[in-house]
Amino acid sequence: MSNTDLIPLDFNALSTSGAFEVPEHLRKLAEVTGVNAADMVMGGGFPVMSIKGKNWTLKRDGEAKIQMNPLDPNSPASAIEVVIVRASNVVTKTYYQGSYTDGSEDKPTCFSNDGQLPSKDSAQRQAASCAECPWNQWGSRQNADGTKSDGKACQDNKRLAIAAASAINDPIMLRIPPSSFRAMTSYANLLGRKNIPYNAVVTKLRFNPEAPTPELMFEPVGLLQPAQAEAVAEQYDSPLVQEIVGLLDIDRANMPTDAEKAAAAASAHTSAMARAEQETAAAGAMAQAEATATAAEGVTDPRAMLASVTNPIYWVHMESHECGVAPTPAEAQVIIDSGCRVVDKAFYDRFVAVKAAAAQNKKAEADAAAAA
């Protein structure tokens, strides 16, 4: 059965405030599967669809194949049309020790299918719970060149079990990256307002052409026919689909209690505060050392120091913590008149590093307070 056999669905009609009449066979599908918009919003032995490099790549039985444009077989497909058979209603997590090679088939060092506990199948669990894991904290990620990033080393995503409308009994896993969470939420809410189950629709997934990295956009193509809806109902609770979205691995009996979650959040908050105090003390000591060194050299007037340096001219304001680079002495003179200090590049680099670390700790503190 091809997509031309679908029941027509006007995308613009979904955006209006009027009622939408869901066909009887699709209402029955909703009753059987119990899906709703919240499932998408909250959020091995099977094929996986990858979106690395803005290419749709299907990995099956150890082989990876880029999906080609059916209208132009010589170019990769920019979009695919699928049925979202089932969506995980939680954020899952994946951590690779060291650097991850794009397209690698290596299994993650640690992963979680519920965003709370590491999977029992993880090669090496990194913590008792995700809340206290150091790799799940902002600022724990490293860039390819070894420098620190503001992101998390443990990557968030949401799992979908998708299938072609003509092969609903062949579900595929698709991981939705955080950059696409907002678009998926908007799409789920669009369908939810019309009481349309997300798995009653063929959805077009395409890349946002304006985004530098893979970011998905969602658009309804048409409603399923009765036979297709029956196939979705059969697959929804199948062991394979449950495995794809991570349900078979979630150990509800060992989920942390609210008290345990609060304790983990409090511990993370205390650690963040301790690091902030240490870095504040380090910044103060660094400033004092710089002042002492300047006095020892007999440079007490900022204008005198300005005369002794070459372009570019680095400056900091110790009270406001502002800093920057002045391209010319004339511009630096204006900055000095406002109370800033001229410093060397080594001090400037340390100042910027401490300032960035303090900002990360402030964010970690806010996240911990919100979690508590």
C-alpha positions in Angstrom: 0.0 0.0 0.0 1.5 3.3 -1.0 1.2 6.8 0.4 -1.2 7.6 -2.4 -3.8 5.3 -0.7 -3.9 7.5 2.4 -6.9 9.4 3.5 -6.2 13.0 2.6 -5.3 15.3 5.5 -5.1 19.1 5.1 -2.2 20.4 7.2 -3.7 23.9 7.3 -7.0 22.5 8.6 -5.2 21.2 11.7 -4.0 24.7 12.6 -7.5 26.2 12.8 -9.6 26.4 15.9 -12.5 24.3 14.5 -13.3 20.7 15.4 -11.7 17.8 13.5 -13.6 14.6 12.8 -11.3 11.6 13.4 -12.4 8.5 11.4 -13.9 5.7 13.5 -11.2 3.2 12.7 -8.6 5.7 14.0 -10.5 6.4 17.2 -10.4 2.6 17.8 -6.7 2.7 17.2 -6.4 5.4 19.9 -8.4 3.2 22.3 -6.2 0.2 21.6 -2.9 1.9 21.8 -3.8 4.6 24.3 -1.4 7.1 22.6 -1.7 10.8 23.1 0.2 14.0 22.4 2.0 13.8 25.8 3.9 10.7 24.8 5.8 12.7 22.2 6.0 15.9 24.2 7.6 14.2 27.2 10.0 13.4 25.5 20.5 -3.9 19.3 18.5 -6.3 17.5 16.6 -3.8 15.3 17.3 -1.5 12.5 18.3 2.1 13.3 17.7 5.3 11.2 20.6 7.7 11.7 20.5 11.5 10.8 24.2 12.2 11.0 25.5 14.7 8.5 21.9 15.5 7.5 21.6 12.2 5.7 19.0 9.5 6.4 21.0 6.4 6.9 19.4 3.1 7.6 21.6 0.7 9.6 20.4 -2.9 9.4 22.3 -6.1 10.2 25.6 -4.3 10.4 25.2 -2.5 7.0 24.5 1.2 6.6 22.7 2.5 3.6 21.9 6.2 2.8 18.3 6.6 1.8 18.1 8.1 -1.7 15.6 10.5 -3.2 13.0 8.4 -5.1 12.6 11.3 -7.6 16.4 11.6 -8.1 18.1 8.3 -7.3 21.5 10.0 -7.5 21.0 12.3 -4.6 20.3 11.6 -0.9 16.7 12.0 0.3 16.1 15.3 2.2 12.9 13.9 3.8 11.2 10.6 4.6 7.6 9.7 5.2 6.9 7.3 8.1 4.4 6.2 10.6 5.4 6.9 14.2 4.3 3.6 15.6 5.3 4.5 19.2 7.1 7.3 20.9 9.0 7.1 24.2 7.5 9.5 26.7 10.9 10.0 28.5 14.2 11.5 27.6 16.8 8.7 27.2 20.6 9.3 27.6 23.7 8.0 25.9 27.4 8.4 27.1 30.5 7.4 25.2 33.8 7.4 27.0 36.4 9.4 25.1 35.5 10.7 21.7 32.6 9.4 19.6 33.4 8.8 15.9 30.5 9.8 13.6 28.8 6.7 12.3 30.6 4.4 14.7 28.9 1.1 15.5 30.5 0.9 19.0 28.1 0.5 21.8 27.9 3.4 24.3 29.8 3.1 27.6 26.7 3.8 29.6 23.1 4.6 28.6 19.7 5.1 30.2 16.3 4.3 28.7 14.3 6.3 31.2 16.6 9.2 32.0 16.8 8.3 35.6 18.8 5.0 36.0 21.7 3.6 33.9 20.6 0.6 31.9 21.4 -2.8 33.3 22.9 -3.6 29.9 25.4 -0.7 30.0 29.0 -1.7 29.5 30.1 0.4 32.4 27.6 2.3 34.6 28.9 5.7 35.5 26.8 6.4 38.5 23.9 5.0 40.6 21.5 7.4 39.0 21.5 9.9 36.1 20.9 12.8 38.5 24.2 12.3 40.3 26.3 11.3 37.2 29.1 13.7 36.5 28.7 13.3 32.8 25.1 14.4 33.0 26.1 17.8 34.2 26.4 20.9 32.1 30.0 21.7 31.2 31.1 18.0 31.3 31.4 17.7 27.5 34.7 18.2 25.7 35.1 19.4 22.1 37.1 17.3 19.6 40.2 19.5 20.2 40.1 18.7 23.9 38.7 22.1 25.0 35.7 22.2 27.3 32.1 22.8 26.1 29.1 24.1 27.9 27.2 21.0 26.9 26.8 17.6 28.6 29.0 14.6 27.8 25.9 12.4 28.2 23.6 13.1 25.3 19.8 13.4 25.7 17.5 12.1 23.0 14.0 10.7 22.5 13.3 7.3 20.9 10.7 6.7 18.2 9.7 3.5 16.6 9.0 4.4 13.0 7.9 2.4 10.0 7.1 3.0 6.4 3.3 3.0 5.8 3.8 0.1 3.4 5.8 -1.9 6.0 4.4 -1.2 9.4 5.5 -4.7 10.6 9.2 -3.6 10.1 9.7 -1.0 12.9 12.9 1.1 13.0 14.4 3.1 15.8 15.0 6.8 15.3 16.6 9.0 18.0 15.4 12.5 18.1 18.1 15.0 19.2 17.5 17.8 21.7 17.6 20.4 18.8 14.4 18.8 17.5 12.4 18.5 20.8 10.6 21.8 20.3 9.5 20.9 16.7 8.3 17.5 17.8 6.4 19.0 20.8 4.7 21.5 18.5 3.7 18.8 16.1 2.4 16.5 18.8 0.3 19.4 20.2 -1.0 20.2 16.7 -2.3 16.6 16.4 -3.5 16.5 20.0 -5.7 19.6 19.6 -7.6 17.7 16.9 -7.7 14.4 18.9 -5.6 12.7 16.2 -3.3 9.9 17.6 0.2 10.5 16.4 0.4 6.9 15.1 -2.7 7.4 13.0 -0.8 9.7 10.6 1.9 9.4 8.0 4.5 12.0 9.0 7.0 13.7 6.8 10.3 14.2 8.5 12.7 16.6 6.9 15.8 18.6 7.9 15.6 22.3 8.7 17.6 23.8 5.9 18.6 26.8 8.0 20.1 24.7 10.9 23.8 24.0 10.8 23.4 20.6 12.4 20.6 18.0 11.9 17.3 19.5 13.1 14.1 17.8 12.2 10.8 19.3 11.1 7.5 17.4 11.3 4.5 17.6 8.9 1.4 15.4 8.5 0.9 13.8 5.1 -2.3 11.8 5.5 -4.4 9.5 7.7 -4.0 5.8 7.8 -6.4 3.4 6.1 -8.2 0.8 8.3 -5.8 -2.0 7.5 -2.8 0.2 8.3 -4.3 1.2 11.6 -4.8 -2.5 12.5 -1.1 -3.1 11.7 -0.1 -0.2 14.0 -2.3 -1.6 16.8 -0.6 -5.0 16.5 2.9 -3.5 16.5 2.4 -1.0 19.3 2.8 -3.4 22.2 5.0 -5.9 20.4 8.3 -6.8 22.2 10.3 -5.4 19.3 8.6 -2.0 19.5 8.9 -1.9 23.3 12.6 -2.7 23.0 13.1 0.1 20.4 11.6 2.7 22.7 13.4 1.3 25.7 10.4 0.0 27.7 11.7 -3.6 28.2 14.8 -2.2 30.0 13.1 0.1 32.5 13.2 -1.4 36.0 10.4 0.4 37.7 11.0 -1.5 41.0 14.4 0.1 41.3 13.5 3.6 40.3 14.7 6.2 42.8 12.1 7.5 45.3 11.3 11.2 45.5 13.5 11.4 48.7 16.4 9.8 46.8 15.9 12.3 43.9 15.9 15.2 46.4 19.0 13.9 48.1 20.9 13.5 44.8 19.8 17.1 43.8 21.0 18.5 47.1 24.3 16.7 46.7 24.8 18.1 43.2 23.9 21.6 44.6 26.4 21.3 47.4 29.1 20.2 45.0 28.3 23.1 42.6 28.5 25.6 45.5 31.8 24.2 46.7 33.3 24.5 43.2 32.0 28.0 42.9 33.6 29.0 46.2 36.9 27.5 45.2 36.9 29.3 41.8 35.9 32.6 43.4 38.9 32.3 45.8 41.2 31.4 42.9 40.0 34.4 41.0 40.7 36.7 44.0 44.1 35.2 44.5 44.9 35.6 40.9 43.9 39.3 40.9 46.0 39.9 44.1 49.0 38.2 42.5 48.6 40.4 39.4 48.4 43.5 41.5 51.5 42.6 43.5 53.4 41.8 40.3 52.4 45.1 38.8 53.4 47.1 41.9 56.8 45.2 42.0 57.5 46.3 38.5 56.7 49.9 39.5 53.7 50.1 37.1 51.0 51.7 39.2 49.4 53.9 36.6 47.3 52.0 34.0 48.4 54.6 31.5 52.0 53.7 32.1 51.2 50.1 31.5 49.3 51.0 28.4 52.4 52.7 27.0 54.5 49.5 27.6 52.3 47.0 25.7 51.7 46.4 22.0 48.4 45.7 20.2 46.1 44.0 20.9 45.4 45.4 24.4 43.6 43.2 26.9 41.5 44.7 29.6 39.4 43.6 32.6 37.1 45.3 35.1 37.6 43.6 38.4 34.3 44.8 39.9 31.9 44.1 37.1 33.9 41.1 35.7 33.7 42.6 32.2 36.6 42.0 29.9 37.7 42.4 26.3 40.3 43.3 23.8 40.9 46.9 22.5 42.4 47.0 19.0 44.1 50.4 19.4 45.7 52.3 22.3 43.2 55.2 21.7 40.3 52.9 22.3 42.1 51.3 25.3 42.5 54.8 26.8 38.7 55.3 26.8 38.3 51.9 28.5 40.9 52.7 31.2 39.2 56.0 31.9 36.1 54.0 32.8 38.0 52.1 35.6 39.3 49.0 33.7 42.8 47.5 34.0 45.2 46.7 31.2 46.5 43.1 31.6 48.7 40.7 29.7 47.3 37.9 27.6 48.1 35.2 30.2 46.1 36.9 32.9 43.3 37.7 30.4 43.0 34.0 29.4 42.9 32.9 33.0 40.3 35.5 33.8 38.1 34.4 30.9 38.4 30.7 32.0 37.4 31.5 35.6 34.5 33.6 34.4 33.3 30.8 32.2 33.6 28.2 35.0 31.7 30.4 37.4 28.9 30.8 34.8 28.7 27.0 34.4 28.5 26.5 38.1 25.8 29.1 38.4 23.8 27.2 35.8 24.4 23.9 37.6 23.3 25.5 40.8 20.1 26.7 39.2 19.4 23.3 37.6 20.0 21.6 41.0 17.6 24.0 42.7 15.0 23.5 40.0 15.3 19.7 40.4 14.9 19.9 44.1 
